[in-house]
Amino acid sequence: MNNKDKIPVSNIILTVISTVLIGLFFVYISGRSAFPTVEYYPENGEADITGIDMDKNMCRLVNDWNFYPMVHYTPEDFAGGDPAGLDNDARELPYGTYHILLKTKPDTVLELAGYSIDYGTRVFINGKELLNVGYVDSDPEKAVPGSRFMRIPFYTGDGEVEIIYQYSNYFHNEGGFIQATYISSPEIMNIFLRQVNTSALLLGGGLLFLGFYFLLCAAVMKNPEYGSLALCSFVLSVRNQLFFLEYILPAGTPYSTAYRLFILESSLMPLGSMFLLLAFYRKNLSKWLKIVYTASVAVLTAVHFILDSHDLVSLCKLCYFIGLAVFVLILVLLLVRIFGKRVEWKLADTVTLVAMLIFAAGMTFEGTNIRKTEAVAHYGTSQLWLVLCILILAIVINHRNVMQERMLRKEVQRNEVLGQINTMNRDFLQNVAHELRTPLTVISGYAQLMEMQARRGKGGVEDPERLKTIRDEADRLGEMVTKLMEYTFGNTGQVEFSEIYAADLLKSSQAILKPVCAKKSNTLVTVNESSHSVHANFELLLQVIINLVVNANRHTDKGTITIRVREIPGNLEFSVADTGSGIAPDVAEHIFERGFTKDGGTGLGLAICADTMRLHGGSIRLNATGPSGSEFVFDVPSSGKV
């Protein structure tokens, strides 16, 4: 594994610290309002809780009440003793009655709290009807389902308290059963309910906020990993039934709608969690697997609003089995790819898989204990597991984002370097083209002139000199090509300097540039006022003169172009003056910039001249310009008197 694939230790440490802090926070929230809870199991429909100090403790009354199936008894029916029909083994029936007698301290105000029996509950305490959730009736046409968290204060009187629950359930196949009932003083009950509400709001609201955050990240970054986290956060945020019913659903929502939505949420927990695997390993899984699974989830979601309510629990169980099967399938496919060496397995993949396994283990625990305890049934445990999973996956997502940012930065840098190389290559080719054009122009000009004279049958006395010029320019062209080849193959060598005389430079310039100037009826004049030599490269200085004269010739018609050399202290000063149209002020300040041109040229000639002067330790400048012409001057350090 490369170092670039390692997850920074700081990220792991911060995640561990965050997890510990979150755990300590929930422990603190629970501990600051903690109180002993005494679990009591009734016997034969009676419970003696007089020994429990309700000012300091809470009694958790387990569901071992007397049960009378298929009948709705009222307090009057129990006034003469136990009525007929007691059957504590009967369960999963559409309606019935639960009954218990409590022995408590007399003349005390207590409170009863807990979830009502699902699908409709009527509560009597000491002969008075104190609560009706939904509407309880033995007639299915009259019964109205309902469910809520209940809190009922009552007075113990002489110390004997009779509690009766009636229920009716025509909405579900699993009858009705009492969740654990909590009894304590109003002060303890306030603390208990504050604790329950705080946990519900913290986890439910926190996951809801995270869901919107991940959804925004998915929209902005177009990242399916964030989208899958958003889906899981939204689904798990309403896992707590108290948060869902009291804080999410609008008041007055029909129970049938609330029930279908809650079962849908329970079904989407295993189905939605699989999208985490599909998103985080989307590059390693078949496209068809993702399409088929997504379509299946969409169909199963729609079926929740079509099936009869009695079949929804079975559908929810089917969703759990499908989620488990897909999880195993994806895990097997990933392992096959790992051992088949078809993909590179990194530490980030291991961390991701561990997070998925933790989340799957949490949901499995919840699924197997949902009927065993009301804490799991109504509040769930998957929310905490999802928070831990998100914290771990945050490392992976952050690590991948950092890696992508680094790769993007390297790609940008590489593109910048390539752009610079391309620019250098383009400039180099333009320079070469500019350098090669001048000797080719001279050779072509003299060759055309001699061809015209030959066709007329006239030979000029200057032919030998012209042929020598052609040969010299051909040699110079060949030397340029040689240098170009050396540069191409990495053998650039060094620029050779020697003693150069102004007279030789002017003579070569006259031979090369006279026919060039003649094409525009310009006269080329050379003036040598120097008796010193310069230590320089002959070809480079000649090229500077050629470039300046070619530019002057371009802007001069039927005029004069003068090349002059004179001595100044420590330097030889070369000047090229013309009687042309001059250079505009806005152009003059940019003429030595590479690529700048206003006359259709390459924009390289004067830039090459400036580079050559810097190489020789000299300088070049525009000395004067105007309607009567321009003058360029360049200085070359002199080496001594001839």
N, C-alpha and C positions, 0 to 999 in steps of 0.2 A: 504494500500500500504506500503510495506516494505521500509526502508530507502535505501536499496541497489538498489531499483528500481527508486529512485528519480534522476532526471537529475540535475547535479551540477549547482548551481545558477551562478557560474562563467562562465560556458558555455553559459548560456542564456544571461548574461550581455555582454559577448564578441560578441555574435551574433548580439545583438541589436546595439552595438557600431559599428560593421562592416557594418551593414545595413545602419545606419545613415551616416557613413563616405562615403560609396559608393554613397548614394543619394546626399550628399553635394558635392562630387567630380563632379558628373554630373551637378549639379546646377552651380558649379564654372566654369566648361568647357563651359556651355551655357552662364553664366553671363558675363564671361570675354570678350566674343565677342557678347554680346547682343546688340540689336538695336530694336527700335520700328518697328513693322510690321503693316501696315495699310491694312485692308481687304476691297476690293472694289468690288461691284456688278455692272457689266455693265447693261445698259438699252438700249433696242432696238439695240443691237450690237454696242454700243458706250460706251466709258469710259473716263471721264475727270479726269486726274490725275495730272494736272498742280499744284494743291495745295499741293502736296506731295513733301517734300524736299528729293530728291533722294540721297543727300550726307549724310543724317543722318537717313533715313528711307528706308524701303522696302515695296513695294506694292505687296499684294497678290491678284491676279486677279482671282476671282471665275468664274467657268465655266457657264457663262450665255451669250455665244456668239451666233450670228446668225448661224443657221444650215441649210444647203442645202443638203437634202438627195439624194442619188443615182446619184450624179453628181460630177465631179471634175472641179471646176472653178479655173481659173488662174487670175492673176491681171488684164489682159486685159478684162476679163469678167465683172469686177467690175468698169472698167474705165468710163463707161457710166451710172453708178448708180447701184442700186441693181438688180441683174438678177432674173429671175423667179425661182420658186421652194422653196422659203423660207418656212420652217416648223420647228419651234422650239419644237414642241411636238413629232416629229418623233425621235425614238431612236432604238437602237439594229439593225441597218442596216449594210450590208456588206461594203458599202463605202459611202463617202460623203465629204462635205466641211464645215469648220468652218471659220467665218469671223468676225473681230472686227476692229473698228477704235478707236485709242487712241489719246487723246489730251494731249500733253506733252509740257514741256518747249522747245523752239526751240534751235537749235545748241548745242545739248547735246548728249554725248555718254552714252548710257544705255546698260544694258545687260538683256536678258531674260533667265530664267533658269527654269527647271522643267522636269518632265518625258514626253517623247513623248507619243503620243496616241499609245496604245499597238497595235502591229501587223502590223505596217507600217505607217510612217508619212512623209509628205513633207511640208516644211515650207517656206513661202514667207514673206518677210518684205520689205515694200515700193517697191514692184514690182520685187524684186530680190529673187531668190531661194537660201536660205542660208543653208538648211539642208535637207537631204533625208535619213531617217532611214528605212532600207530595200529598197523596191521598190514599189511605189504606182501605181496601175493600176486598171482600171475597169474590166480588163480581169483576171479571177482567174488564168489562166495558166501563165500569165506574172508577176503577183504580187508576191513579196517576203516579208514575214513577218519580223518584226524587232522591237526592243524596246531598249531604252537607256535613260540615263539621259543626257539632252541637255543643252548647255550653248551657247547662241548666242548674240554677241555684235551687236549693230545697232546704226545708227546716226539718230537723230530725225528731222534734217533739219528744215523745217518751223514750226514744232511742231505738225504736223499731221502724225500719223504712222498707216499704214495699215498692219495688220497681217492676214495671211491666212494659215490654216492648212488643208491639204488634207489627208485623211486616206483611207486605204483599209484593210478589215479584212475578210479573207476567212478561218481563222484558228480557229475561236472561235464563239460561238453562241450569244454572248452578244454585238456584234457591236463594236463601238469605242466611247469613250467619253474623253473629255479633263480633265486631272487632273488640279489642281490649278496651275496657272502660276505666277512666281515671277519676278518682274521687279525692278531694282535699278541700282545704279552706279556701275562701275567695282570694286571699293574699298569695298563697302558693299557686293557685290556679292562674292568677295574673302573670306571675313569673313564668310559669310553664307555657302559657299561650304566647307571651312575648318571645320566649325562646323559639317556639315553633314558627312564629311569623318571621322572626329575624332570619332564621335559617332558610326559610322558603324564599324570602325576598333577596337575600344575599346570593344564593345559588341560582335561583330562577332568573332574577333580574340581571345578575352578572353574566350568565350564559346568553341571555337575550341581547345584552349590550355587545358581547363578543360576537354573536351572530351577525349583528349589523356591521360591526367593524370588519369581520372577515368578508362579508358580502361586498363592502366598499373596496376592500383590497382586491377581491376577485374581479370587480368591475374595472378598477383602475389598472391593475397589473395583468389582467386577462390570465389569471393563474387558477387552474382548476383545483389545485390543492387548497387554496383559500375557500373556494366554493364548497368543497366537501366539508371543510371545518365549519363553514357557516350553516350548512344543512344540519350537521350533527348538533351544533349549538342551539339552533332554533328548536329542533325536536326535543332535545334533553332539557331545555329551559322550562318546559311545561310538564316535565315528568312528575313534579310535586303536585299532587292533586289539589292541595290547599291553594297553592299559587295559581294553578290553572283556573279553578272555580271562582276564587275570590278576587283575583287581580287581573286576569286575562279576559275571561269571558264577560260579555256585557251582562248587566243585571237583567234578570228575566229570561235568560236563554233557556229554551225548553230542554228538559233533561234528556230527551231522545237525541237532540243535537249534540249536547255536551258529552253524552256517553259515546256516540259515534266518533267524535273528535278525539276523545281520550283513548279509545281503543285504537284509532288510527295512529295516534302518537306512539302508543306502545308497540304497534306493529312496525312503525318506521324506525324504531330504535335499532333493531338488528339490520334492517334493510339499508338504512341510511349510513350506518357505520361502515358497511362494505364499500361505500363510495370513497371512504378514506383510502382503502387499499387500491381501488381502481384509479384514484387520482394520483397517489404518490408513486404508483408503479405502472402508470399508463403507457410508458414506453416499452415495458417488458411484457405487456399483456395484449392479447388479440383484440383488434378493434371490434370484432363480432361479439366477443364475450361482453364487452362494455355496452354495446348496442342492445344485445338480448337482455342483459340484466336491467338496464335502464327501462326498457319497454316493459319488462315483467313488473318492476316496481310501480310504474305508471298504471298498469292494469290492476294490480293488487290494491292500489290506492283508490281507484275508481270503484272497485268492488265493495269497498267499505261503506259506500253510500247507496249500494244497490241491494245487498243481502238483507235478510231479515235480522233483527237485532239478536235473536237467539243464536245465530250462527257466527256472530262477530268474534267471540272468544276463540272458537275453533279456527277462524281465519287468522287471528293474531298468533296462535300457536304455529300455524302453517308458515307464517312469515318468519318466525323464529327458526324453524327448521330450514327454510330456504336460506336465510342469512348464514346459519351455521354451515350449510352445505357449500355455499359460495365461498365462505371464508376458508374452508378446508381445501376447496378446489384451487383457489388462488394461491394458497400457501404451497400446495403440491407443485403447481406450475412454476412458482418462483424457485423452489428447491431444485426442480428438474433443470431449470436454466442455470442455477448456481453450479450444480455438480456437472452439468453438461458444458460448462465454460462458454456458454453462449453470450453471457453478459458479464461485465466486471462488477463484482460485489464489493461495496465500500462500507466503511464504518457507519456512514450515515444511513445506509440501508438497514444495517443491523439495529441501530437505534430506532428507526421508523418501525421495524417489525416488532421490537420489544414494546413500543408504545401501543401498537395495535393489539398485541397479545394481552397487555394489561387491561385495555378497554374491553376486549372480548371476555376476559375473565370476570370483570366487574359485571357485565351484562348477564353472563352465565350464572353468576352468584345470585343476581336479582331474579332471574327467571326461575331458578330452582327454589327460591325462598319466598316468592310472592304470596303464596297462600299460607305461609307459616307464621308470619308476623305482620301486624298492621303498619309497622314502620316501613317495611319494604313495600307492602301493598300500596300504601297511599303516598309515601314520600319518596321511595326509591333510593337506590344507592349509586346508580349509574352516573349521576351528575358529578359526584366527587371523582369517580374514575375518569370521566371525560376531562375534567379540569387537569388532572395529572397527565393524561394523554396529550392535551393541548400544550402543556408546558414542555413536554419532551419533544413534541413535533415542532414547537417553536424554534428549538435548537436547529433541527434539520432544515426548516424553511429559511431561517436566517443564514445558516451555513451555505445553502445552495444559492441564495441571493448574493452573498458575498463572493462566492466562486464565479457566478455569472457576471457580477460587476467587474471582477478582476479580469475575466476573459474578455469582456467588452472593452475594458480599458486597454488591454494588450492589443485587441483587434484595432482599436482606434489608433494606438501608437504605431502599429504595423502599417496601417493604411496611410498614416502621416509620413512614415519613412518611405513607403512605396511612392507616395505622391512626390516627396522630395527627390527620390531617385528618378522618377519619370520626368520631373522638371529639369533635373541636371542633364538627363539624357537628351531631352528636347533642346536645351540650350547648347549642349555639346554638338548635336547634329546641326543646329543652326549656325554655330560658330564654324564648323567644318565646311558647311555649304558656302558660307560667306568667304572663308579663306580660299576655297578652291575656285570660286567663281572668277576672281580677278585674273589669275594666270591663264585660265581658260579663255577669258575675254581677250586678253592680249594675244594669245596664240591664234585665236580665231580671227581677230582683226587683221593681224599681219598676213595670215594665210589667205584671207579674202582679197587683201590688197595685191599681193603677189599673183594670185590667180587672175585677177582682172587685168593686170599688166601683161601676164603671159598670154591671155586670150587676144590682147591687142598686138601681140608680137613685139612688145617692148620690154626690155630688161632694164631695171634701174640700177644706178651705181650704188644705191643704198641696200641692194638685195643681200649682200653678205652680212651687213650689220643687222638687217632684219632677221635673217636666218639665225644669227647668233642670239638675238633676243628671243626668238622662238625656242631655240635650244635651251637658253638659260631658264626661261619660264617653264619649259617642260621638265628640266632638272629640278626646279623649285617645286613644281607640282609633284614630282616623284618623291621628293624629300618629305613633303607634307603627307603623302600616302603612307610612307614608311613610318613616320611618327604616329600616324593614326593607327597603324597595325600594332606598333609597339604599345600604344596606350590600350588598345583593345585586349591585348594578351597580358596586360599587367606590367609590361616593361617600359615604364614611362621615361626612365633615365633622367638626366639633368639638362637644363637649358645651358648651352655652351656660349660663353662670352669671349670676345676677342677685341683687338684694337680695330676700330672702325673709323674710316675717314669720310668726312662730309662729301668730298668730291665723288667718291665711289657711290655713295647713296644717291646723290643727285643725278649721276650719270645713269644708273639703273632706273631711277624713277622717270627720267626723261624718256628713256627707251620704252618703258612699259606704258606710260600714261599719255604720251604724245598722241598715239592713234585714238585712245579713248576720248581725249578732249577734242580731237579733230571731228568726231562724229557730231558734235554740237557747235562746230565752228569756233571753238575756244582755243586760245593760244596759251601754251604752257611755257612759263618762264622760270628758270632756276638761277638763283643768285647765291654764291658762296662767299662769305666774308669771314671764314674761319681758317685758322692755322693750327687748330688743335684736333686731337682725336678723342674718341670716347670708347670706354670699355663696355661693350654692349653686344647684343646678338643682331647680326646684320639683317637676317630675314624678318625678325620681329619689328625692327625700326622701319625697314622698307615697307612692311605691311601697314604700319601706322600712317606713313606718308601716302600710300596707295588709298587707304580708307578715307583720309581727309580730302584728297584730290577727287576721288570718285564722288564723294558727297558734294564737294564744291561744284563739280561739273554738272551734277544733277540740277542745281539751282542757278546755273549760269548759261546764258545763250549769247554767242558771238562776243564773248568777253575775254578777260585775261585771268589766268590762274597763276599765281606766283609762289614758288617754293623758295624760301630764304633761310640761310643758316648764318648766324652771327655769334660772336663770343660775348658772354656776360661772365662776371666773376664766378669761377668754379663750375660753370655749365656751358654747354652749347645750346643755343636757343634755335629751335626749328619753328618756322611759321609757314602756314599755308593760307594765302589770302586770295579772295576772288572778287569779281565785280558783279556778283549776282544779286538776287532779290533780297537777301538777308534772312534773318530768323526772327520770328515773332517773339515778343518778350515772354508770353505764357508758355512758349515751346522751349525757349533758351534755358530755362531753369531745370528742365527735365531731359536734356539731350544726351546726358551721359548715363541715363538709367537704362538697364537692359530691357529690351523689348519695346521701349517707347519709340513711336514713330508717328509722323503726321503726313508723310509723303509716299506711303505705300511701300517703304523699304522694310528690312528685317528688324530694325531697331537694335542691331548688334554691333555695327561698325565702330561707333564712338565708344561703346562699352568695352569693346576689345582694346581700343586704343588706351582707355583709362587703365585697364588691367595690365597692359604692357608697360605703361609708364610706372605703375607701382612696382612691377617686377624689376625695373631698372633703377629704382630709387629716385625717379623724376616725377613730373606732374604734367598735366595737360589742362588747358582752359580755353574758353571762348574769350578772346581778347577784345573783340569789337564786332558789332553787327549793326546793320541799318539798311536803308534803301539802296546804298551804293555798294553793298557787299559785306562779307564777313571775313574775320581773320581768326584762325585757331593757332595757338602757340603751345609747344611742349618743350620741356627742358630735360636734357640728359647730362649727368655729371661728366665733365671733361677729365681726361686722363693725362694730358700734357701737350706740349707744343711739338709740332712736326719738325 
